[in-house]
Amino acid sequence: MAQLRQDYQKFVNQETEIIVVGPENKAAFEQYWHKEKLPFIGLPDPIHQVANLYEQQVKLLKLGRLPALMVIDKEGKICYCHYGNSMQDIPSNEEVLAAISSAK
């Protein structure tokens, strides 16, 4: 999430909102968001309702939920999707910003 915070203004400049969905409960999410001063939206998903909707994988041997990143346009269409194979498999901000630009 530090990566997203670092380039947050670039996402704002592309008229993009970042929403991070995580497995923690509301209290843990709020505490983390406050501590890290994250400028985007955090959505707690402790019962995995959103994760299941977007088919985010959970692998206990790889520390839980694997990263998943989607770019969803204003009409609700997924125009970019990345499912990570490990906790480090996260697309760069440049790759995501390029996907946003091409979706417009």
Residue pairs with C-beta under 8 A, 6 or more apart in sequence:
1 20
1 36
1 38
2 36
3 90
3 92
3 93
4 11
4 18
4 20
4 40
4 93
5 36
5 38
5 39
5 40
6 93
7 93
7 97
8 18
8 39
8 40
10 93
10 97
11 17
11 18
11 40
11 97
11 100
14 97
14 100
14 101
16 71
16 100
17 40
17 41
18 40
18 41
19 40
19 41
19 42
19 43
20 38
20 40
20 41
20 42
20 43
21 43
21 45
21 50
21 51
22 29
22 42
22 43
22 44
22 45
22 65
23 45
23 46
23 48
23 51
23 64
23 65
24 32
24 44
24 46
25 44
25 46
26 44
26 46
28 44
29 42
29 43
29 44
32 38
32 42
33 42
43 50
45 51
48 56
48 58
51 58
51 65
51 68
54 68
54 70
55 68
55 83
56 65
56 66
56 68
56 83
57 65
57 66
57 68
57 83
58 64
58 65
58 66
59 66
62 86
62 87
63 87
66 83
66 84
66 85
66 86
66 87
66 89
67 82
67 83
67 84
67 87
67 89
67 90
68 81
68 82
68 83
68 84
69 80
69 81
69 82
69 84
69 90
69 91
69 96
70 78
70 80
70 81
70 82
71 78
71 79
71 80
71 81
71 96
71 99
71 100
71 103
72 78
72 79
73 79
73 103
79 99
79 102
79 103
80 96
80 99
80 100
80 103
82 90
82 91
84 90
